[in-house]
Amino acid sequence: MTAYTATVTVRLKHGVLDPEAETTKQALERLGFELEALRSADRFEVDLEADSIAAARERAEDMAERLLANPTIHDYDVEVDER
């Protein structure tokens, strides 16, 4: 078994209201920053052991689909690195 860190980034799908991002965008604009759009995201780092990077990715994607993300309103990305 090899040790891996899986990083799962969960964000709202385009078209889903994101009040946290909208409030932050407005505050940044009041501070003089020009930006086209802003989206908020949650990031989860999962340390796990697996037989291969593919197995680690599969487990992390299963975690995302079953608990970390709601597939109706969220998109997610999974990155896996060996520790």
mmCIF file of the N, C-alpha and C atoms, coordinates in Angstrom:
data_MODEL
# 
_entry.id   MODEL 
# 
loop_
_atom_site.group_PDB 
_atom_site.id 
_atom_site.type_symbol 
_atom_site.label_atom_id 
_atom_site.label_alt_id 
_atom_site.label_comp_id 
_atom_site.label_asym_id 
_atom_site.label_entity_id 
_atom_site.label_seq_id 
_atom_site.pdbx_PDB_ins_code 
_atom_site.Cartn_x 
_atom_site.Cartn_y 
_atom_site.Cartn_z 
_atom_site.occupancy 
_atom_site.B_iso_or_equiv 
_atom_site.pdbx_formal_charge 
_atom_site.auth_seq_id 
_atom_site.auth_comp_id 
_atom_site.auth_asym_id 
_atom_site.auth_atom_id 
_atom_site.pdbx_PDB_model_num 
ATOM 1   N N  . MET A 1 1  ? 0.845   -1.182 0.000   1.00 0.00 ? 1  MET A N  1 
ATOM 2   C CA . MET A 1 1  ? 0.000   0.000  0.000   1.00 0.00 ? 1  MET A CA 1 
ATOM 3   C C  . MET A 1 1  ? 0.894   1.251  0.000   1.00 0.00 ? 1  MET A C  1 
ATOM 4   N N  . THR A 1 2  ? 0.434   2.250  -0.714  1.00 0.00 ? 2  THR A N  1 
ATOM 5   C CA . THR A 1 2  ? 1.152   3.512  -0.814  1.00 0.00 ? 2  THR A CA 1 
ATOM 6   C C  . THR A 1 2  ? 0.281   4.617  -0.226  1.00 0.00 ? 2  THR A C  1 
ATOM 7   N N  . ALA A 1 3  ? 0.913   5.608  0.383   1.00 0.00 ? 3  ALA A N  1 
ATOM 8   C CA . ALA A 1 3  ? 0.187   6.732  0.969   1.00 0.00 ? 3  ALA A CA 1 
ATOM 9   C C  . ALA A 1 3  ? -0.048  7.804  -0.092  1.00 0.00 ? 3  ALA A C  1 
ATOM 10  N N  . TYR A 1 4  ? -1.281  8.292  -0.157  1.00 0.00 ? 4  TYR A N  1 
ATOM 11  C CA . TYR A 1 4  ? -1.679  9.331  -1.108  1.00 0.00 ? 4  TYR A CA 1 
ATOM 12  C C  . TYR A 1 4  ? -2.435  10.433 -0.383  1.00 0.00 ? 4  TYR A C  1 
ATOM 13  N N  . THR A 1 5  ? -2.430  11.604 -0.982  1.00 0.00 ? 5  THR A N  1 
ATOM 14  C CA . THR A 1 5  ? -3.314  12.684 -0.561  1.00 0.00 ? 5  THR A CA 1 
ATOM 15  C C  . THR A 1 5  ? -4.206  13.012 -1.740  1.00 0.00 ? 5  THR A C  1 
ATOM 16  N N  . ALA A 1 6  ? -5.501  12.898 -1.526  1.00 0.00 ? 6  ALA A N  1 
ATOM 17  C CA . ALA A 1 6  ? -6.481  13.248 -2.546  1.00 0.00 ? 6  ALA A CA 1 
ATOM 18  C C  . ALA A 1 6  ? -7.061  14.612 -2.180  1.00 0.00 ? 6  ALA A C  1 
ATOM 19  N N  . THR A 1 7  ? -7.047  15.520 -3.133  1.00 0.00 ? 7  THR A N  1 
ATOM 20  C CA . THR A 1 7  ? -7.639  16.839 -2.937  1.00 0.00 ? 7  THR A CA 1 
ATOM 21  C C  . THR A 1 7  ? -8.920  16.898 -3.754  1.00 0.00 ? 7  THR A C  1 
ATOM 22  N N  . VAL A 1 8  ? -10.030 17.092 -3.052  1.00 0.00 ? 8  VAL A N  1 
ATOM 23  C CA . VAL A 1 8  ? -11.344 17.164 -3.695  1.00 0.00 ? 8  VAL A CA 1 
ATOM 24  C C  . VAL A 1 8  ? -11.828 18.609 -3.587  1.00 0.00 ? 8  VAL A C  1 
ATOM 25  N N  . THR A 1 9  ? -12.035 19.243 -4.728  1.00 0.00 ? 9  THR A N  1 
ATOM 26  C CA . THR A 1 9  ? -12.542 20.614 -4.768  1.00 0.00 ? 9  THR A CA 1 
ATOM 27  C C  . THR A 1 9  ? -13.988 20.566 -5.235  1.00 0.00 ? 9  THR A C  1 
ATOM 28  N N  . VAL A 1 10 ? -14.880 21.104 -4.406  1.00 0.00 ? 10 VAL A N  1 
ATOM 29  C CA . VAL A 1 10 ? -16.318 21.085 -4.680  1.00 0.00 ? 10 VAL A CA 1 
ATOM 30  C C  . VAL A 1 10 ? -16.787 22.515 -4.871  1.00 0.00 ? 10 VAL A C  1 
ATOM 31  N N  . ARG A 1 11 ? -17.477 22.763 -5.990  1.00 0.00 ? 11 ARG A N  1 
ATOM 32  C CA . ARG A 1 11 ? -18.013 24.100 -6.246  1.00 0.00 ? 11 ARG A CA 1 
ATOM 33  C C  . ARG A 1 11 ? -19.418 23.977 -6.829  1.00 0.00 ? 11 ARG A C  1 
ATOM 34  N N  . LEU A 1 12 ? -20.174 25.046 -6.680  1.00 0.00 ? 12 LEU A N  1 
ATOM 35  C CA . LEU A 1 12 ? -21.525 25.055 -7.237  1.00 0.00 ? 12 LEU A CA 1 
ATOM 36  C C  . LEU A 1 12 ? -21.457 25.068 -8.761  1.00 0.00 ? 12 LEU A C  1 
ATOM 37  N N  . LYS A 1 13 ? -22.404 24.390 -9.397  1.00 0.00 ? 13 LYS A N  1 
ATOM 38  C CA . LYS A 1 13 ? -22.481 24.401 -10.854 1.00 0.00 ? 13 LYS A CA 1 
ATOM 39  C C  . LYS A 1 13 ? -22.839 25.795 -11.343 1.00 0.00 ? 13 LYS A C  1 
ATOM 40  N N  . HIS A 1 14 ? -22.457 26.089 -12.582 1.00 0.00 ? 14 HIS A N  1 
ATOM 41  C CA . HIS A 1 14 ? -22.837 27.362 -13.194 1.00 0.00 ? 14 HIS A CA 1 
ATOM 42  C C  . HIS A 1 14 ? -24.355 27.460 -13.201 1.00 0.00 ? 14 HIS A C  1 
ATOM 43  N N  . GLY A 1 15 ? -24.865 28.628 -12.848 1.00 0.00 ? 15 GLY A N  1 
ATOM 44  C CA . GLY A 1 15 ? -26.300 28.840 -12.829 1.00 0.00 ? 15 GLY A CA 1 
ATOM 45  C C  . GLY A 1 15 ? -26.932 28.652 -11.461 1.00 0.00 ? 15 GLY A C  1 
ATOM 46  N N  . VAL A 1 16 ? -26.218 28.033 -10.529 1.00 0.00 ? 16 VAL A N  1 
ATOM 47  C CA . VAL A 1 16 ? -26.723 27.868 -9.164  1.00 0.00 ? 16 VAL A CA 1 
ATOM 48  C C  . VAL A 1 16 ? -26.302 29.096 -8.370  1.00 0.00 ? 16 VAL A C  1 
ATOM 49  N N  . LEU A 1 17 ? -27.241 29.689 -7.651  1.00 0.00 ? 17 LEU A N  1 
ATOM 50  C CA . LEU A 1 17 ? -26.935 30.891 -6.878  1.00 0.00 ? 17 LEU A CA 1 
ATOM 51  C C  . LEU A 1 17 ? -25.834 30.610 -5.860  1.00 0.00 ? 17 LEU A C  1 
ATOM 52  N N  . ASP A 1 18 ? -24.896 31.545 -5.769  1.00 0.00 ? 18 ASP A N  1 
ATOM 53  C CA . ASP A 1 18 ? -23.757 31.428 -4.858  1.00 0.00 ? 18 ASP A CA 1 
ATOM 54  C C  . ASP A 1 18 ? -23.673 32.723 -4.045  1.00 0.00 ? 18 ASP A C  1 
ATOM 55  N N  . PRO A 1 19 ? -24.510 32.858 -2.999  1.00 0.00 ? 19 PRO A N  1 
ATOM 56  C CA . PRO A 1 19 ? -24.555 34.118 -2.256  1.00 0.00 ? 19 PRO A CA 1 
ATOM 57  C C  . PRO A 1 19 ? -23.236 34.486 -1.592  1.00 0.00 ? 19 PRO A C  1 
ATOM 58  N N  . GLU A 1 20 ? -22.476 33.504 -1.142  1.00 0.00 ? 20 GLU A N  1 
ATOM 59  C CA . GLU A 1 20 ? -21.176 33.789 -0.522  1.00 0.00 ? 20 GLU A CA 1 
ATOM 60  C C  . GLU A 1 20 ? -20.237 34.445 -1.539  1.00 0.00 ? 20 GLU A C  1 
ATOM 61  N N  . ALA A 1 21 ? -20.182 33.895 -2.729  1.00 0.00 ? 21 ALA A N  1 
ATOM 62  C CA . ALA A 1 21 ? -19.316 34.449 -3.759  1.00 0.00 ? 21 ALA A CA 1 
ATOM 63  C C  . ALA A 1 21 ? -19.805 35.828 -4.202  1.00 0.00 ? 21 ALA A C  1 
ATOM 64  N N  . GLU A 1 22 ? -21.111 36.007 -4.303  1.00 0.00 ? 22 GLU A N  1 
ATOM 65  C CA . GLU A 1 22 ? -21.646 37.300 -4.732  1.00 0.00 ? 22 GLU A CA 1 
ATOM 66  C C  . GLU A 1 22 ? -21.323 38.393 -3.715  1.00 0.00 ? 22 GLU A C  1 
ATOM 67  N N  . THR A 1 23 ? -21.457 38.088 -2.438  1.00 0.00 ? 23 THR A N  1 
ATOM 68  C CA . THR A 1 23 ? -21.125 39.059 -1.393  1.00 0.00 ? 23 THR A CA 1 
ATOM 69  C C  . THR A 1 23 ? -19.640 39.404 -1.436  1.00 0.00 ? 23 THR A C  1 
ATOM 70  N N  . THR A 1 24 ? -18.789 38.397 -1.603  1.00 0.00 ? 24 THR A N  1 
ATOM 71  C CA . THR A 1 24 ? -17.348 38.619 -1.665  1.00 0.00 ? 24 THR A CA 1 
ATOM 72  C C  . THR A 1 24 ? -16.975 39.406 -2.915  1.00 0.00 ? 24 THR A C  1 
ATOM 73  N N  . LYS A 1 25 ? -17.610 39.110 -4.032  1.00 0.00 ? 25 LYS A N  1 
ATOM 74  C CA . LYS A 1 25 ? -17.353 39.833 -5.282  1.00 0.00 ? 25 LYS A CA 1 
ATOM 75  C C  . LYS A 1 25 ? -17.684 41.316 -5.113  1.00 0.00 ? 25 LYS A C  1 
ATOM 76  N N  . GLN A 1 26 ? -18.827 41.601 -4.510  1.00 0.00 ? 26 GLN A N  1 
ATOM 77  C CA . GLN A 1 26 ? -19.222 42.999 -4.289  1.00 0.00 ? 26 GLN A CA 1 
ATOM 78  C C  . GLN A 1 26 ? -18.220 43.710 -3.386  1.00 0.00 ? 26 GLN A C  1 
ATOM 79  N N  . ALA A 1 27 ? -17.754 43.036 -2.351  1.00 0.00 ? 27 ALA A N  1 
ATOM 80  C CA . ALA A 1 27 ? -16.776 43.648 -1.441  1.00 0.00 ? 27 ALA A CA 1 
ATOM 81  C C  . ALA A 1 27 ? -15.464 43.912 -2.175  1.00 0.00 ? 27 ALA A C  1 
ATOM 82  N N  . LEU A 1 28 ? -15.018 42.983 -3.005  1.00 0.00 ? 28 LEU A N  1 
ATOM 83  C CA . LEU A 1 28 ? -13.789 43.191 -3.772  1.00 0.00 ? 28 LEU A CA 1 
ATOM 84  C C  . LEU A 1 28 ? -13.937 44.367 -4.730  1.00 0.00 ? 28 LEU A C  1 
ATOM 85  N N  . GLU A 1 29 ? -15.096 44.488 -5.351  1.00 0.00 ? 29 GLU A N  1 
ATOM 86  C CA . GLU A 1 29 ? -15.332 45.604 -6.265  1.00 0.00 ? 29 GLU A CA 1 
ATOM 87  C C  . GLU A 1 29 ? -15.333 46.936 -5.519  1.00 0.00 ? 29 GLU A C  1 
ATOM 88  N N  . ARG A 1 30 ? -15.885 46.967 -4.310  1.00 0.00 ? 30 ARG A N  1 
ATOM 89  C CA . ARG A 1 30 ? -15.850 48.197 -3.498  1.00 0.00 ? 30 ARG A CA 1 
ATOM 90  C C  . ARG A 1 30 ? -14.427 48.584 -3.120  1.00 0.00 ? 30 ARG A C  1 
ATOM 91  N N  . LEU A 1 31 ? -13.553 47.578 -3.048  1.00 0.00 ? 31 LEU A N  1 
ATOM 92  C CA . LEU A 1 31 ? -12.143 47.839 -2.743  1.00 0.00 ? 31 LEU A CA 1 
ATOM 93  C C  . LEU A 1 31 ? -11.345 48.227 -3.990  1.00 0.00 ? 31 LEU A C  1 
ATOM 94  N N  . GLY A 1 32 ? -12.016 48.276 -5.135  1.00 0.00 ? 32 GLY A N  1 
ATOM 95  C CA . GLY A 1 32 ? -11.361 48.722 -6.350  1.00 0.00 ? 32 GLY A CA 1 
ATOM 96  C C  . GLY A 1 32 ? -10.877 47.615 -7.263  1.00 0.00 ? 32 GLY A C  1 
ATOM 97  N N  . PHE A 1 33 ? -11.171 46.376 -6.942  1.00 0.00 ? 33 PHE A N  1 
ATOM 98  C CA . PHE A 1 33 ? -10.758 45.267 -7.805  1.00 0.00 ? 33 PHE A CA 1 
ATOM 99  C C  . PHE A 1 33 ? -11.809 45.050 -8.882  1.00 0.00 ? 33 PHE A C  1 
ATOM 100 N N  . GLU A 1 34 ? -11.345 44.930 -10.114 1.00 0.00 ? 34 GLU A N  1 
ATOM 101 C CA . GLU A 1 34 ? -12.251 44.637 -11.212 1.00 0.00 ? 34 GLU A CA 1 
ATOM 102 C C  . GLU A 1 34 ? -12.200 43.137 -11.493 1.00 0.00 ? 34 GLU A C  1 
ATOM 103 N N  . LEU A 1 35 ? -13.362 42.503 -11.504 1.00 0.00 ? 35 LEU A N  1 
ATOM 104 C CA . LEU A 1 35 ? -13.405 41.091 -11.818 1.00 0.00 ? 35 LEU A CA 1 
ATOM 105 C C  . LEU A 1 35 ? -14.694 40.773 -12.543 1.00 0.00 ? 35 LEU A C  1 
ATOM 106 N N  . GLU A 1 36 ? -14.606 39.784 -13.384 1.00 0.00 ? 36 GLU A N  1 
ATOM 107 C CA . GLU A 1 36 ? -15.759 39.390 -14.183 1.00 0.00 ? 36 GLU A CA 1 
ATOM 108 C C  . GLU A 1 36 ? -16.706 38.500 -13.390 1.00 0.00 ? 36 GLU A C  1 
ATOM 109 N N  . ALA A 1 37 ? -16.152 37.553 -12.655 1.00 0.00 ? 37 ALA A N  1 
ATOM 110 C CA . ALA A 1 37 ? -16.984 36.621 -11.888 1.00 0.00 ? 37 ALA A CA 1 
ATOM 111 C C  . ALA A 1 37 ? -16.165 36.056 -10.733 1.00 0.00 ? 37 ALA A C  1 
ATOM 112 N N  . LEU A 1 38 ? -16.862 35.522 -9.752  1.00 0.00 ? 38 LEU A N  1 
ATOM 113 C CA . LEU A 1 38 ? -16.220 34.890 -8.608  1.00 0.00 ? 38 LEU A CA 1 
ATOM 114 C C  . LEU A 1 38 ? -17.085 33.715 -8.185  1.00 0.00 ? 38 LEU A C  1 
ATOM 115 N N  . ARG A 1 39 ? -16.460 32.593 -7.913  1.00 0.00 ? 39 ARG A N  1 
ATOM 116 C CA . ARG A 1 39 ? -17.173 31.417 -7.427  1.00 0.00 ? 39 ARG A CA 1 
ATOM 117 C C  . ARG A 1 39 ? -16.486 30.932 -6.164  1.00 0.00 ? 39 ARG A C  1 
ATOM 118 N N  . SER A 1 40 ? -17.284 30.513 -5.197  1.00 0.00 ? 40 SER A N  1 
ATOM 119 C CA . SER A 1 40 ? -16.709 29.942 -3.984  1.00 0.00 ? 40 SER A CA 1 
ATOM 120 C C  . SER A 1 40 ? -16.556 28.435 -4.168  1.00 0.00 ? 40 SER A C  1 
ATOM 121 N N  . ALA A 1 41 ? -15.686 27.840 -3.366  1.00 0.00 ? 41 ALA A N  1 
ATOM 122 C CA . ALA A 1 41 ? -15.451 26.401 -3.448  1.00 0.00 ? 41 ALA A CA 1 
ATOM 123 C C  . ALA A 1 41 ? -15.031 25.885 -2.083  1.00 0.00 ? 41 ALA A C  1 
ATOM 124 N N  . ASP A 1 42 ? -15.283 24.614 -1.863  1.00 0.00 ? 42 ASP A N  1 
ATOM 125 C CA . ASP A 1 42 ? -14.786 23.918 -0.675  1.00 0.00 ? 42 ASP A CA 1 
ATOM 126 C C  . ASP A 1 42 ? -13.697 22.966 -1.133  1.00 0.00 ? 42 ASP A C  1 
ATOM 127 N N  . ARG A 1 43 ? -12.657 22.855 -0.314  1.00 0.00 ? 43 ARG A N  1 
ATOM 128 C CA . ARG A 1 43 ? -11.539 21.969 -0.647  1.00 0.00 ? 43 ARG A CA 1 
ATOM 129 C C  . ARG A 1 43 ? -11.339 20.990 0.501   1.00 0.00 ? 43 ARG A C  1 
ATOM 130 N N  . PHE A 1 44 ? -11.299 19.714 0.165   1.00 0.00 ? 44 PHE A N  1 
ATOM 131 C CA . PHE A 1 44 ? -11.088 18.654 1.145   1.00 0.00 ? 44 PHE A CA 1 
ATOM 132 C C  . PHE A 1 44 ? -9.793  17.936 0.793   1.00 0.00 ? 44 PHE A C  1 
ATOM 133 N N  . GLU A 1 45 ? -8.930  17.739 1.775   1.00 0.00 ? 45 GLU A N  1 
ATOM 134 C CA . GLU A 1 45 ? -7.709  16.970 1.582   1.00 0.00 ? 45 GLU A CA 1 
ATOM 135 C C  . GLU A 1 45 ? -7.840  15.681 2.383   1.00 0.00 ? 45 GLU A C  1 
ATOM 136 N N  . VAL A 1 46 ? -7.773  14.567 1.678   1.00 0.00 ? 46 VAL A N  1 
ATOM 137 C CA . VAL A 1 46 ? -7.983  13.252 2.286   1.00 0.00 ? 46 VAL A CA 1 
ATOM 138 C C  . VAL A 1 46 ? -6.694  12.460 2.183   1.00 0.00 ? 46 VAL A C  1 
ATOM 139 N N  . ASP A 1 47 ? -6.120  12.091 3.315   1.00 0.00 ? 47 ASP A N  1 
ATOM 140 C CA . ASP A 1 47 ? -4.952  11.207 3.325   1.00 0.00 ? 47 ASP A CA 1 
ATOM 141 C C  . ASP A 1 47 ? -5.454  9.771  3.389   1.00 0.00 ? 47 ASP A C  1 
ATOM 142 N N  . LEU A 1 48 ? -4.964  8.954  2.469   1.00 0.00 ? 48 LEU A N  1 
ATOM 143 C CA . LEU A 1 48 ? -5.412  7.570  2.423   1.00 0.00 ? 48 LEU A CA 1 
ATOM 144 C C  . LEU A 1 48 ? -4.315  6.681  1.872   1.00 0.00 ? 48 LEU A C  1 
ATOM 145 N N  . GLU A 1 49 ? -4.483  5.393  2.059   1.00 0.00 ? 49 GLU A N  1 
ATOM 146 C CA . GLU A 1 49 ? -3.558  4.416  1.498   1.00 0.00 ? 49 GLU A CA 1 
ATOM 147 C C  . GLU A 1 49 ? -4.309  3.583  0.480   1.00 0.00 ? 49 GLU A C  1 
ATOM 148 N N  . ALA A 1 50 ? -3.625  3.277  -0.625  1.00 0.00 ? 50 ALA A N  1 
ATOM 149 C CA . ALA A 1 50 ? -4.238  2.491  -1.692  1.00 0.00 ? 50 ALA A CA 1 
ATOM 150 C C  . ALA A 1 50 ? -3.150  1.742  -2.447  1.00 0.00 ? 50 ALA A C  1 
ATOM 151 N N  . ASP A 1 51 ? -3.573  0.772  -3.236  1.00 0.00 ? 51 ASP A N  1 
ATOM 152 C CA . ASP A 1 51 ? -2.632  -0.034 -4.015  1.00 0.00 ? 51 ASP A CA 1 
ATOM 153 C C  . ASP A 1 51 ? -2.042  0.731  -5.194  1.00 0.00 ? 51 ASP A C  1 
ATOM 154 N N  . SER A 1 52 ? -2.788  1.745  -5.687  1.00 0.00 ? 52 SER A N  1 
ATOM 155 C CA . SER A 1 52 ? -2.320  2.512  -6.845  1.00 0.00 ? 52 SER A CA 1 
ATOM 156 C C  . SER A 1 52 ? -2.956  3.890  -6.827  1.00 0.00 ? 52 SER A C  1 
ATOM 157 N N  . ILE A 1 53 ? -2.415  4.765  -7.650  1.00 0.00 ? 53 ILE A N  1 
ATOM 158 C CA . ILE A 1 53 ? -2.985  6.113  -7.745  1.00 0.00 ? 53 ILE A CA 1 
ATOM 159 C C  . ILE A 1 53 ? -4.407  6.042  -8.305  1.00 0.00 ? 53 ILE A C  1 
ATOM 160 N N  . ALA A 1 54 ? -4.645  5.094  -9.209  1.00 0.00 ? 54 ALA A N  1 
ATOM 161 C CA . ALA A 1 54 ? -5.989  4.930  -9.768  1.00 0.00 ? 54 ALA A CA 1 
ATOM 162 C C  . ALA A 1 54 ? -6.983  4.486  -8.694  1.00 0.00 ? 54 ALA A C  1 
ATOM 163 N N  . ALA A 1 55 ? -6.560  3.597  -7.816  1.00 0.00 ? 55 ALA A N  1 
ATOM 164 C CA . ALA A 1 55 ? -7.430  3.139  -6.726  1.00 0.00 ? 55 ALA A CA 1 
ATOM 165 C C  . ALA A 1 55 ? -7.704  4.268  -5.741  1.00 0.00 ? 55 ALA A C  1 
ATOM 166 N N  . ALA A 1 56 ? -6.690  5.082  -5.469  1.00 0.00 ? 56 ALA A N  1 
ATOM 167 C CA . ALA A 1 56 ? -6.869  6.229  -4.569  1.00 0.00 ? 56 ALA A CA 1 
ATOM 168 C C  . ALA A 1 56 ? -7.848  7.226  -5.183  1.00 0.00 ? 56 ALA A C  1 
ATOM 169 N N  . ARG A 1 57 ? -7.702  7.491  -6.482  1.00 0.00 ? 57 ARG A N  1 
ATOM 170 C CA . ARG A 1 57 ? -8.615  8.407  -7.167  1.00 0.00 ? 57 ARG A CA 1 
ATOM 171 C C  . ARG A 1 57 ? -10.047 7.875  -7.141  1.00 0.00 ? 57 ARG A C  1 
ATOM 172 N N  . GLU A 1 58 ? -10.200 6.595  -7.376  1.00 0.00 ? 58 GLU A N  1 
ATOM 173 C CA . GLU A 1 58 ? -11.531 5.987  -7.368  1.00 0.00 ? 58 GLU A CA 1 
ATOM 174 C C  . GLU A 1 58 ? -12.194 6.133  -5.995  1.00 0.00 ? 58 GLU A C  1 
ATOM 175 N N  . ARG A 1 59 ? -11.423 5.904  -4.937  1.00 0.00 ? 59 ARG A N  1 
ATOM 176 C CA . ARG A 1 59 ? -11.982 6.052  -3.576  1.00 0.00 ? 59 ARG A CA 1 
ATOM 177 C C  . ARG A 1 59 ? -12.365 7.489  -3.298  1.00 0.00 ? 59 ARG A C  1 
ATOM 178 N N  . ALA A 1 60 ? -11.514 8.439  -3.704  1.00 0.00 ? 60 ALA A N  1 
ATOM 179 C CA . ALA A 1 60 ? -11.808 9.856  -3.473  1.00 0.00 ? 60 ALA A CA 1 
ATOM 180 C C  . ALA A 1 60 ? -13.039 10.297 -4.271  1.00 0.00 ? 60 ALA A C  1 
ATOM 181 N N  . GLU A 1 61 ? -13.166 9.820  -5.504  1.00 0.00 ? 61 GLU A N  1 
ATOM 182 C CA . GLU A 1 61 ? -14.348 10.154 -6.303  1.00 0.00 ? 61 GLU A CA 1 
ATOM 183 C C  . GLU A 1 61 ? -15.606 9.564  -5.686  1.00 0.00 ? 61 GLU A C  1 
ATOM 184 N N  . ASP A 1 62 ? -15.508 8.366  -5.121  1.00 0.00 ? 62 ASP A N  1 
ATOM 185 C CA . ASP A 1 62 ? -16.646 7.754  -4.440  1.00 0.00 ? 62 ASP A CA 1 
ATOM 186 C C  . ASP A 1 62 ? -17.044 8.586  -3.219  1.00 0.00 ? 62 ASP A C  1 
ATOM 187 N N  . MET A 1 63 ? -16.052 9.075  -2.477  1.00 0.00 ? 63 MET A N  1 
ATOM 188 C CA . MET A 1 63 ? -16.337 9.946  -1.323  1.00 0.00 ? 63 MET A CA 1 
ATOM 189 C C  . MET A 1 63 ? -17.057 11.209 -1.780  1.00 0.00 ? 63 MET A C  1 
ATOM 190 N N  . ALA A 1 64 ? -16.587 11.802 -2.872  1.00 0.00 ? 64 ALA A N  1 
ATOM 191 C CA . ALA A 1 64 ? -17.198 13.024 -3.385  1.00 0.00 ? 64 ALA A CA 1 
ATOM 192 C C  . ALA A 1 64 ? -18.641 12.777 -3.807  1.00 0.00 ? 64 ALA A C  1 
ATOM 193 N N  . GLU A 1 65 ? -18.860 11.701 -4.527  1.00 0.00 ? 65 GLU A N  1 
ATOM 194 C CA . GLU A 1 65 ? -20.203 11.403 -5.020  1.00 0.00 ? 65 GLU A CA 1 
ATOM 195 C C  . GLU A 1 65 ? -21.178 11.031 -3.910  1.00 0.00 ? 65 GLU A C  1 
ATOM 196 N N  . ARG A 1 66 ? -20.673 10.371 -2.863  1.00 0.00 ? 66 ARG A N  1 
ATOM 197 C CA . ARG A 1 66 ? -21.559 9.890  -1.804  1.00 0.00 ? 66 ARG A CA 1 
ATOM 198 C C  . ARG A 1 66 ? -21.779 10.881 -0.679  1.00 0.00 ? 66 ARG A C  1 
ATOM 199 N N  . LEU A 1 67 ? -20.825 11.815 -0.455  1.00 0.00 ? 67 LEU A N  1 
ATOM 200 C CA . LEU A 1 67 ? -20.983 12.704 0.689   1.00 0.00 ? 67 LEU A CA 1 
ATOM 201 C C  . LEU A 1 67 ? -20.504 14.138 0.447   1.00 0.00 ? 67 LEU A C  1 
ATOM 202 N N  . LEU A 1 68 ? -19.338 14.311 -0.134  1.00 0.00 ? 68 LEU A N  1 
ATOM 203 C CA . LEU A 1 68 ? -18.729 15.635 -0.187  1.00 0.00 ? 68 LEU A CA 1 
ATOM 204 C C  . LEU A 1 68 ? -19.435 16.585 -1.149  1.00 0.00 ? 68 LEU A C  1 
ATOM 205 N N  . ALA A 1 69 ? -20.050 16.064 -2.188  1.00 0.00 ? 69 ALA A N  1 
ATOM 206 C CA . ALA A 1 69 ? -20.728 16.894 -3.182  1.00 0.00 ? 69 ALA A CA 1 
ATOM 207 C C  . ALA A 1 69 ? -22.148 16.391 -3.403  1.00 0.00 ? 69 ALA A C  1 
ATOM 208 N N  . ASN A 1 70 ? -23.028 17.321 -3.706  1.00 0.00 ? 70 ASN A N  1 
ATOM 209 C CA . ASN A 1 70 ? -24.384 16.979 -4.117  1.00 0.00 ? 70 ASN A CA 1 
ATOM 210 C C  . ASN A 1 70 ? -24.396 17.096 -5.640  1.00 0.00 ? 70 ASN A C  1 
ATOM 211 N N  . PRO A 1 71 ? -24.461 15.983 -6.365  1.00 0.00 ? 71 PRO A N  1 
ATOM 212 C CA . PRO A 1 71 ? -24.321 16.044 -7.822  1.00 0.00 ? 71 PRO A CA 1 
ATOM 213 C C  . PRO A 1 71 ? -25.392 16.875 -8.527  1.00 0.00 ? 71 PRO A C  1 
ATOM 214 N N  . THR A 1 72 ? -26.484 17.169 -7.841  1.00 0.00 ? 72 THR A N  1 
ATOM 215 C CA . THR A 1 72 ? -27.527 18.002 -8.430  1.00 0.00 ? 72 THR A CA 1 
ATOM 216 C C  . THR A 1 72 ? -27.067 19.449 -8.567  1.00 0.00 ? 72 THR A C  1 
ATOM 217 N N  . ILE A 1 73 ? -26.289 19.938 -7.584  1.00 0.00 ? 73 ILE A N  1 
ATOM 218 C CA . ILE A 1 73 ? -25.900 21.352 -7.601  1.00 0.00 ? 73 ILE A CA 1 
ATOM 219 C C  . ILE A 1 73 ? -24.394 21.586 -7.628  1.00 0.00 ? 73 ILE A C  1 
ATOM 220 N N  . HIS A 1 74 ? -23.606 20.541 -7.448  1.00 0.00 ? 74 HIS A N  1 
ATOM 221 C CA . HIS A 1 74 ? -22.153 20.698 -7.372  1.00 0.00 ? 74 HIS A CA 1 
ATOM 222 C C  . HIS A 1 74 ? -21.417 19.999 -8.512  1.00 0.00 ? 74 HIS A C  1 
ATOM 223 N N  . ASP A 1 75 ? -20.296 20.596 -8.886  1.00 0.00 ? 75 ASP A N  1 
ATOM 224 C CA . ASP A 1 75 ? -19.266 19.940 -9.686  1.00 0.00 ? 75 ASP A CA 1 
ATOM 225 C C  . ASP A 1 75 ? -18.097 19.690 -8.743  1.00 0.00 ? 75 ASP A C  1 
ATOM 226 N N  . TYR A 1 76 ? -17.261 18.714 -9.070  1.00 0.00 ? 76 TYR A N  1 
ATOM 227 C CA . TYR A 1 76 ? -16.095 18.484 -8.231  1.00 0.00 ? 76 TYR A CA 1 
ATOM 228 C C  . TYR A 1 76 ? -14.927 18.014 -9.085  1.00 0.00 ? 76 TYR A C  1 
ATOM 229 N N  . ASP A 1 77 ? -13.726 18.303 -8.586  1.00 0.00 ? 77 ASP A N  1 
ATOM 230 C CA . ASP A 1 77 ? -12.487 17.843 -9.208  1.00 0.00 ? 77 ASP A CA 1 
ATOM 231 C C  . ASP A 1 77 ? -11.707 17.055 -8.168  1.00 0.00 ? 77 ASP A C  1 
ATOM 232 N N  . VAL A 1 78 ? -11.010 16.024 -8.614  1.00 0.00 ? 78 VAL A N  1 
ATOM 233 C CA . VAL A 1 78 ? -10.179 15.216 -7.724  1.00 0.00 ? 78 VAL A CA 1 
ATOM 234 C C  . VAL A 1 78 ? -8.752  15.200 -8.252  1.00 0.00 ? 78 VAL A C  1 
ATOM 235 N N  . GLU A 1 79 ? -7.806  15.542 -7.400  1.00 0.00 ? 79 GLU A N  1 
ATOM 236 C CA . GLU A 1 79 ? -6.394  15.430 -7.714  1.00 0.00 ? 79 GLU A CA 1 
ATOM 237 C C  . GLU A 1 79 ? -5.759  14.519 -6.674  1.00 0.00 ? 79 GLU A C  1 
ATOM 238 N N  . VAL A 1 80 ? -4.879  13.630 -7.114  1.00 0.00 ? 80 VAL A N  1 
ATOM 239 C CA . VAL A 1 80 ? -4.249  12.686 -6.186  1.00 0.00 ? 80 VAL A CA 1 
ATOM 240 C C  . VAL A 1 80 ? -2.739  12.771 -6.363  1.00 0.00 ? 80 VAL A C  1 
ATOM 241 N N  . ASP A 1 81 ? -2.043  12.899 -5.243  1.00 0.00 ? 81 ASP A N  1 
ATOM 242 C CA . ASP A 1 81 ? -0.580  12.920 -5.220  1.00 0.00 ? 81 ASP A CA 1 
ATOM 243 C C  . ASP A 1 81 ? -0.082  11.894 -4.218  1.00 0.00 ? 81 ASP A C  1 
ATOM 244 N N  . GLU A 1 82 ? 1.054   11.310 -4.533  1.00 0.00 ? 82 GLU A N  1 
ATOM 245 C CA . GLU A 1 82 ? 1.685   10.387 -3.605  1.00 0.00 ? 82 GLU A CA 1 
ATOM 246 C C  . GLU A 1 82 ? 2.339   11.200 -2.489  1.00 0.00 ? 82 GLU A C  1 
ATOM 247 N N  . ARG A 1 83 ? 2.203   10.713 -1.248  1.00 0.00 ? 83 ARG A N  1 
ATOM 248 C CA . ARG A 1 83 ? 2.820   11.403 -0.114  1.00 0.00 ? 83 ARG A CA 1 
ATOM 249 C C  . ARG A 1 83 ? 4.213   10.911 0.090   1.00 0.00 ? 83 ARG A C  1 
# 
